[in-house]
Amino acid sequence: MLQMLLDRLKRSSAVVIADELWTATLAAVPFVARLDASERARLRTLAAQLIARKQMASAAGLDLTAEIQVNIAVQASLPVLNLGFDWYRGWSSIVVYPREFMVPRRVTDDDGVVHEYVEPLAGEAWDGGPVILSWEDAQRSASETGSACCVVIHEFVHKIDLLNGVANGVPPFSAKHSHLTFNRWRAGLDDAFERFTAEVELVEAEMPETLDPESDEAQRCYAHLPIDAYAAEDKAEFFAVSSEAFFVQPAPLHQAFPDWYSLLAEFFLQDPLPAS
């Protein structure tokens, strides 16, 4: 009991991000450059709060430095910049691997045959459990110019989605979302998802059957899509992947799905595109 109390006090204690570390982190995460001074100050407060209140642990020999913790915290705090830290309630830990980690899977197909395999992942969000991240992927996606990918935002948006108890692309709404309704969100999600999956199916229909879907050549076939093709997996992934693009490279998403983009802006209470 005493150890639990000490752990709780440790997680709730104040954290101060040094000026030099803060400046270096902002330089390493270029998609936060659009924020004004007051927004950056709020982001800094949220990042410090996340480090203090979530237990960040390393795995597979990673040296979990202050630089890594602040970098991840900054990326994770961007989606809740105007929502507030409470949107990350109900769970307590973040596990960081040095690179992709392997997760055992067990799937039963339509014929009742059980298939067991190991899947390499860059990130995963467990319902009620931790967020698990690859630092190599988190660092690369944060710094790559022109990429719409951000594994940290992706997994933390899954956590927001899971607040309703299931990851289905429909997060809960609060009093701040006065104009958002379930029906508006569901209609916008369904429309954008169906149009995107149709685009992906067209791309895949034109691919040679012998083409390895994981090859560079196959990935080039998907290059013209406004967001990563993985968004076609299901509506939860569409919400998470399009949220990555919303924060990291919003223009193509806005051009392809303006109504869905507007719903994301209403939900996250921010618009990453410059005012025209």
N, C-alpha and C positions, 0 to 999 in steps of 0.2 A: 504493500500500500504506500509506504514512504517513497519507494523508488518511482511509483506511478505519479505521485504528487510532484516529485522533483522533475521528472520528465515533462510534466505539464507546465510547470513554472518555467522551465528552460525554453519550451517552445513559444511561450507567450511573452518572453522578455524582449526588450527593444533591440533592434539591430540597426546599426548605423553603417551605411555604405560610404566608404571614403571617397572624397572628391576625385582623386586620381583614378580609382577603380571605376567609378561611375562614368567618367569621361571616356575611358578606354572601352567600356561596355557599349556605350552609345555608338562609338565608332565601329564596333564589331557587329552591330545590329542596325544596318542602314535604314530599314523600313520604319524605324521610329523617328527618323529625322524630320518627318512632317509635323510632329507635335510642337506646339508652341511652349513657351517657358512654363506656364502654369500647368499644362498637361504633363510636361516632363517631370515637374515637381511631384505631381500626383502619382505618376508612374513610379517614381523613386520610392515614394511612401508605400505603395502597394507591393513593390518588389521586396522591400525590407520586411513588410508584414508577412509576406509569403515565406521568406527565409526563416522568420521567427516562429511562425505558427505551423508550418509543415516540416516534418522530419525528413530531411534530404540525406539519403544514404548511397554509398557507392557499392558496386558489385564487380566481380571479375578483376579485381586488382586496380581499379581506377583510383587515382589520387584526386579526391574531391576537393579541389581548391576553391578559394573564395571567388576567383574569376569564373569558374564553371557555375557555381551557385548563383551568382548575380546575373550572369548571362541568361541562364534558364529562367530565373525569376522575372527578368525584364520581359522576355518573350511571353511568358505565361500570364503576366499582368496586363498585357495590352488588351485582350478581349474584355476584361472587366474594368477597364479604365474608368468608365462612367457608370458601370453597373454596381461596382462595389465588391469587396473581398468576400462577402457572404455567399456569393455565387459559387465559391469553391468549398462550400460546407459539406459535412458528412463523410469526410475521409481525411487521412492525416499524413500520408507519406509519399515521397517521390524517390524512386530507385533509378540510379544512373549507371549504365554500363559504358565501357569505353567505346564500344562499337556495336554493330548488330548483335542481338542475342537470339538464342534458339528456344523456341517454345514447342513442346510436344502437343500434337493435335490428334484427336480421335473422332472420325466422322463415319456415320452409317449412311450408305447410299440407298437409293430407292429400292434396290433388290435385297436390302437387309445385310449387305456385306460391310463389315467394319474395316475401315482403312486407318492405319496409324502412320503418322509421319512427323517430321520435325520441320517447323517453319521459321525462317530467319525474319526477324522484325526489327524495325527502327524505333517503334514505340507501341505502347498498348495502355489502355485505361481500363481498369477493373471496376466493376460496379461495387461500390463500398470499400474498395481496396486502393492500392497505390496507382499512381501514374508511373509507368516504366519507360525510360528513354535511352536511346543511344546518344552519347555525347558527340561522337563523330558526326552523326547525322544532324543532330541539333545545331552543332557549330557550323556545318557546311550549309544547311538550309538557311541559317540566319545571315550568312555573309555572301552567298552567291547572288551576284547581280543578274537581274533578268529572270530569276526563278520565282515561281509562285508557291513554292513548297516551304512548309515550316512544320516540322514534326511536333514541336512543342505546342504551338497553337492548335494543331490538329487534335492532339490527345486531350488538351485542356478543354476544348470545345466539346469533345465527347463527355467530359465530366459534367459540363453544363447541361448537355442533352440528357444525361442520366438522372438529373434531379427529379424527373418525372417517374423514375423507376425503371425506365427502359430507353435504350438508345434507338430512337425512331425518326430523328430529324426534327422533332417538335419539342422545343424546350419550354419550360414554364414561363409565364409572363408575370410581371409585378405591376405595382401601381405606377411605375415609371413608364410602362408601355400602354398608355391610355388609349392609343389608336390601334393597337394590335389585338386581333381576335384569333381564336383557334381556326375559324373558317377561312379568314384571309390568309393566314400563314399556311395552312394545309393546301389551299388552292394554289398559292404561289409556289410552294415546294413541289407539289405534284406536277404542275405544268413545266417547271424548269427541269425537274428530274426526268420526266418523260421525253422532253425534247433533247436533253443531253444523251440519254441512253440510246435514242434513235441515231444520233450522230456517231456514237461509239460503234453501234452495230453496223453502220455503213462503212466505217473505216475497217472493221474486222472482216466484213464480207468481201472487201477488195484485197485482203491479204492472201498471199499464196498459202495453201494448206500446210506446206512444208516449212513455213517460216516459224522459227522459235519465238513465241510471244514475249520472251524475256530478253531477246537480242536487241542490240543497238538499232538494227535496221527496223525492227518492229516498233521500237519507241519513236523512231523518226516518223512513222506513219501516223502516230498520235499527236505529232508536234503542233499541228494547226488547231487543236482543240483549245478552248479558252481556259480549261482547268485540267488537272490530271485525270486520265481515264479511270483511275481507281474510284472516282466519284460515282461511277455507274454501278458499283457493287450493290448498294442499297441506299435508302434515303438518309440513314444515319451517316454513312460515309459521304454522301453528297453534301450534307450540311457541314461536316467537318472539313472536307476538301475545299468547298467553296468559301468557307470562312478563312482558310489559309490564304486563298487568292484575294479575298476581300481586304485583308490587312497588309499583305506583302506585295501584290501586284494587281491592284483593283481595276485598272482600265479595261483589260480584256473581258473580265467578268461582267462589268457594267455594260459593255458593248453587246455582249452575247445575251445576257439575261437582265435587262434593266429593272424589271419589276421585282425579280428575286433579290437583286442588289439593294433595291430600296427597302425591302423587308429586312434584310440583314442590317442596314444602316439604322432602321427603326429599332431593331432588337438591341444591337450593341450600343446604341445611343451615340454613334459617331460615324463620320463619313470620311474615309481616307482620301478620297479624291479632292483636289483643290477646287474651291468654289469658282464657277465660271463667271 
